[in-house]
Amino acid sequence: MSASAAPDLSQQREELARLQHGLSSRDSTVHFAHAGVSILASLLLFGATAKMLWDARKLWILPFASGSLALGLVAYALVRLLKGKATYRDEMVRYERMMAIRRDLKLDDPAALLPQR
């Protein structure tokens, strides 16, 4: 009985180590940060575009170019936001699996950490 339990424990420990390594770099955070910076940059660019349009009399190419760039930044931000949400959902599934393995191995049980009499 203990011979079959030992490989199961070692498999769980290997999976736990793999999950911990995979979750150590939060890729969703990078996606969300890129989306946030892109939104801020596009807002600034939209403001500059509006000012150029307000002041422009004959030269429309510069406001058109900056407006197109701002729209491109918004599209980039939306793509990164959607990637971040998908990555976050995957990270949460892996996190729940990691916590289940920790519960199975009794790593978070304070009573297991106390000296046994």
Backbone bond lengths (Angstrom), bond angles and torsions (degrees), N, CA, C in turn:
res aa  C-N    CA-C-N  psi(-1)  N-CA   C-N-CA  omega(-1)  CA-C   N-CA-C  phi
1 M - - - 1.451 - - 1.525 111.09 -
2 S 1.331 116.80 -42.90 1.457 119.03 -179.50 1.526 111.60 -73.17
3 A 1.345 117.25 -22.90 1.460 119.79 179.07 1.526 110.57 -68.02
4 S 1.322 117.54 -35.58 1.467 120.14 178.73 1.523 111.50 -80.11
5 A 1.318 117.03 -25.19 1.460 120.23 179.94 1.537 111.03 -75.73
6 A 1.332 116.97 -31.81 1.464 120.02 -178.48 1.533 112.30 -64.34
7 P 1.349 119.60 -46.79 1.465 117.78 177.27 1.528 111.76 -63.68
8 D 1.330 116.76 -34.41 1.455 119.53 179.28 1.528 110.51 -64.56
9 L 1.332 116.32 -41.60 1.461 119.96 177.72 1.527 110.71 -65.68
10 S 1.327 116.93 -40.78 1.462 118.95 -179.90 1.532 110.55 -68.29
11 Q 1.330 117.06 -35.63 1.463 119.91 176.65 1.520 110.58 -65.60
12 Q 1.332 116.08 -41.50 1.467 119.21 178.38 1.522 110.91 -64.95
13 R 1.325 116.75 -41.09 1.470 119.59 178.33 1.527 111.54 -64.51
14 E 1.338 116.92 -38.91 1.469 119.84 177.06 1.527 110.97 -65.29
15 E 1.336 116.07 -42.47 1.461 119.13 178.26 1.524 111.02 -65.69
16 L 1.331 116.33 -38.21 1.461 120.25 177.32 1.535 110.38 -61.96
17 A 1.323 116.84 -44.81 1.470 120.14 179.11 1.529 110.62 -63.52
18 R 1.330 116.81 -40.33 1.465 120.69 179.23 1.522 110.86 -65.33
19 L 1.328 117.06 -43.10 1.469 120.40 179.02 1.526 111.22 -66.37
20 Q 1.319 117.26 -41.20 1.464 120.02 179.07 1.522 110.66 -63.69
21 H 1.326 116.69 -39.93 1.464 119.69 178.42 1.530 110.30 -66.82
22 G 1.322 117.44 -41.05 1.462 121.00 179.79 1.515 112.92 -66.86
23 L 1.316 116.50 -33.96 1.465 120.57 -179.08 1.529 112.83 -87.23
24 S 1.324 117.52 -6.36 1.469 118.88 -178.16 1.523 111.79 -67.67
25 S 1.314 116.97 -29.85 1.473 119.14 175.08 1.513 107.99 -107.06
26 R 1.310 115.60 112.11 1.464 120.95 -177.46 1.523 108.85 -83.91
27 D 1.319 116.89 95.48 1.460 121.23 -178.46 1.523 112.14 -67.31
28 S 1.329 116.97 -29.50 1.463 119.24 -179.67 1.528 110.94 -63.69
29 T 1.316 117.53 -33.27 1.459 121.09 179.65 1.523 110.79 -63.23
30 V 1.321 116.43 -40.08 1.465 120.80 178.93 1.532 109.96 -64.26
31 H 1.339 116.37 -43.57 1.466 119.84 178.80 1.529 111.18 -62.46
32 F 1.321 116.64 -44.67 1.469 120.14 -179.87 1.531 111.25 -65.19
33 A 1.329 117.00 -37.78 1.470 120.25 178.56 1.525 110.58 -65.30
34 H 1.315 116.91 -42.88 1.469 119.81 177.83 1.523 110.73 -62.19
35 A 1.328 116.49 -40.70 1.468 120.23 179.32 1.529 110.39 -63.71
36 G 1.324 117.76 -43.68 1.462 121.25 -179.21 1.518 112.55 -64.31
37 V 1.314 116.49 -45.32 1.470 120.19 179.98 1.530 110.20 -65.33
38 S 1.321 116.61 -39.12 1.466 120.00 179.57 1.522 111.39 -65.56
39 I 1.327 117.29 -38.89 1.473 120.51 177.92 1.530 109.97 -64.52
40 L 1.320 116.78 -45.49 1.469 119.37 178.78 1.529 111.71 -61.79
41 A 1.313 116.84 -43.71 1.466 120.10 178.81 1.529 110.96 -64.04
42 S 1.325 117.15 -38.79 1.464 119.21 179.46 1.526 111.22 -68.84
43 L 1.329 117.89 -35.41 1.465 120.04 176.49 1.532 110.82 -63.51
44 L 1.324 115.99 -43.49 1.461 119.54 176.81 1.524 110.91 -62.00
45 L 1.313 116.09 -43.00 1.457 120.49 -179.44 1.528 112.03 -67.98
46 F 1.340 116.55 -36.81 1.470 119.47 175.41 1.526 111.18 -63.78
47 G 1.329 116.05 -38.83 1.460 119.95 177.09 1.522 111.64 -63.59
48 A 1.329 116.17 -43.56 1.465 120.18 177.75 1.529 110.71 -64.91
49 T 1.325 116.40 -37.18 1.469 120.70 177.89 1.525 110.71 -64.51
50 A 1.323 116.11 -43.68 1.467 119.58 179.00 1.527 110.75 -62.35
51 K 1.324 116.92 -41.22 1.464 120.28 178.53 1.520 110.78 -64.73
52 M 1.330 116.92 -42.19 1.474 119.66 178.81 1.528 110.71 -65.58
53 L 1.319 117.41 -38.53 1.464 119.86 177.99 1.521 110.86 -65.79
54 W 1.316 116.73 -37.79 1.463 121.11 179.98 1.526 110.74 -65.36
55 D 1.337 115.25 -40.66 1.460 120.21 -177.18 1.530 113.59 -86.86
56 A 1.310 118.19 -17.95 1.461 121.30 -173.70 1.526 110.72 -71.87
57 R 1.280 114.01 138.41 1.464 120.13 175.20 1.522 109.48 -110.98
58 K 1.345 114.79 -52.45 1.455 118.67 -175.83 1.534 112.60 -122.23
59 L 1.305 117.01 -26.13 1.461 121.04 -175.11 1.536 109.47 -91.22
60 W 1.342 117.11 100.29 1.452 121.82 -177.50 1.525 112.47 -102.50
61 I 1.320 117.61 -7.30 1.465 119.64 -175.05 1.532 111.78 -69.81
62 L 1.318 118.81 -38.85 1.462 121.37 -178.50 1.531 112.08 -67.10
63 P 1.362 119.64 -46.99 1.466 117.88 175.86 1.533 112.76 -63.66
64 F 1.336 116.41 -34.53 1.462 119.48 177.96 1.522 110.56 -65.27
65 A 1.324 117.29 -43.01 1.464 121.17 179.73 1.531 111.43 -65.63
66 S 1.323 117.48 -44.61 1.475 119.25 -179.26 1.529 110.95 -69.99
67 G 1.323 116.69 -34.56 1.472 119.44 176.04 1.517 111.38 -65.67
68 S 1.334 116.67 -39.41 1.470 120.75 177.06 1.524 110.87 -64.94
69 L 1.313 116.46 -40.52 1.465 120.46 177.70 1.535 110.34 -64.31
70 A 1.329 116.70 -40.99 1.462 120.28 178.69 1.529 110.78 -64.01
71 L 1.328 117.52 -40.94 1.466 120.30 176.57 1.522 111.14 -64.75
72 G 1.325 116.62 -37.84 1.458 120.17 175.56 1.521 112.19 -62.05
73 L 1.325 115.79 -39.17 1.470 119.74 177.36 1.525 111.55 -65.98
74 V 1.321 117.02 -37.63 1.472 120.25 177.50 1.527 109.51 -64.81
75 A 1.324 117.25 -43.41 1.467 120.71 178.16 1.526 110.86 -61.97
76 Y 1.330 116.29 -42.97 1.468 120.67 177.32 1.527 110.49 -61.14
77 A 1.326 116.69 -42.95 1.464 120.69 179.83 1.523 110.90 -62.61
78 L 1.326 117.51 -41.02 1.468 120.23 179.49 1.528 111.48 -65.83
79 V 1.320 116.43 -39.88 1.465 119.68 177.98 1.522 109.99 -63.18
80 R 1.325 116.32 -46.19 1.471 119.76 -179.92 1.532 111.44 -65.61
81 L 1.310 117.04 -35.75 1.462 120.32 177.60 1.521 110.76 -64.51
82 L 1.312 117.44 -43.96 1.467 120.66 178.69 1.527 111.28 -66.27
83 K 1.327 117.27 -39.67 1.469 120.29 175.44 1.524 110.33 -63.29
84 G 1.323 116.20 -40.74 1.463 120.40 179.79 1.515 111.99 -63.98
85 K 1.337 116.64 -41.03 1.462 119.64 178.93 1.520 111.37 -65.59
86 A 1.331 117.32 -41.13 1.465 120.76 178.42 1.521 110.63 -65.64
87 T 1.320 116.57 -42.64 1.461 120.84 178.99 1.526 110.68 -65.66
88 Y 1.323 116.72 -38.70 1.466 120.92 178.98 1.530 110.92 -63.12
89 R 1.334 116.83 -43.08 1.467 119.74 178.02 1.524 110.62 -60.82
90 D 1.324 117.27 -42.84 1.460 121.10 178.29 1.527 110.86 -64.05
91 E 1.327 116.75 -41.08 1.466 120.33 178.16 1.520 111.33 -63.46
92 M 1.307 117.85 -37.39 1.464 120.25 179.35 1.527 111.45 -68.26
93 V 1.332 117.05 -37.24 1.470 120.01 176.41 1.522 109.82 -63.95
94 R 1.340 116.85 -45.49 1.466 119.95 178.57 1.527 111.56 -65.77
95 Y 1.337 117.39 -35.18 1.468 120.54 178.58 1.529 110.46 -65.77
96 E 1.329 116.83 -43.71 1.469 119.80 178.11 1.522 110.75 -61.77
97 R 1.334 116.98 -40.17 1.467 120.36 177.34 1.526 110.25 -63.58
98 M 1.333 117.25 -41.43 1.461 120.83 178.94 1.526 110.69 -63.17
99 M 1.331 116.99 -42.71 1.472 119.65 179.74 1.530 111.11 -66.99
100 A 1.333 117.52 -34.13 1.471 119.78 176.74 1.526 110.59 -65.42
101 I 1.316 116.74 -40.76 1.471 119.74 177.73 1.522 109.96 -65.64
102 R 1.329 117.13 -40.37 1.472 119.87 178.04 1.530 110.89 -61.77
103 R 1.345 116.64 -38.94 1.468 119.59 176.69 1.524 111.06 -66.19
104 D 1.335 117.08 -41.57 1.467 120.63 179.13 1.525 111.45 -62.93
105 L 1.319 116.42 -38.76 1.464 120.83 179.82 1.526 112.65 -83.29
106 K 1.326 115.81 -3.39 1.468 122.63 179.69 1.530 112.11 58.00
107 L 1.321 116.36 40.55 1.462 120.62 178.71 1.523 112.15 -79.12
108 D 1.309 117.44 -23.32 1.458 121.18 -178.11 1.523 112.15 -103.99
109 D 1.325 117.75 10.87 1.462 121.91 -179.25 1.529 108.38 -88.12
110 P 1.368 117.65 111.53 1.462 119.11 -179.24 1.527 113.20 -62.48
111 A 1.317 117.20 -31.03 1.466 119.93 -179.78 1.525 110.83 -66.15
112 A 1.303 117.80 -31.14 1.459 120.81 179.52 1.526 111.65 -71.92
113 L 1.325 116.98 -20.91 1.460 120.40 -179.43 1.528 112.32 -84.82
114 L 1.328 117.02 -17.46 1.450 119.97 179.80 1.528 111.01 -76.27
115 P 1.312 116.74 151.02 1.478 118.36 177.55 1.526 110.44 -64.90
116 Q 1.320 115.70 137.85 1.464 121.02 179.87 1.523 109.49 -88.40
117 R 1.311 117.18 141.45 1.484 121.04 179.80 1.495 110.59 -98.84
